[in-house]
Amino acid sequence: MLSTTDPQEELIAEHRLWTAVIARAIDEWVSGNLRAQREAEIYLFGDGEDFKLVCYAAGLNPQALRCKLLRLKKSGAGPMPMRILGTHRVAFRVPGNRVAAMAS
């Protein structure tokens, strides 16, 4: 006997999948290693179409999500670029709530 799947259940499952993709990118941006943070930042804030497509597939507004992420970034909840003595450095959180900086 063939099993039929409710189209609404399929849509919910698809939204969950793509939401997990975005959540993973945000997690890497906030707490991944330096390389993962950079790649996630490019994905989340860059001009690529992938981010928009994934947001729409998750049922999210990409512009609204980016605005929220920018607010997090400005509040210090995400990694924040900073200038020290004219060189770019990237601040990131390490275990123990310390903030470390590495030259970029």
Order of alpha helices (4+ residues) and beta strands (2+ residues): alpha-alpha-alpha-alpha-beta-beta-beta
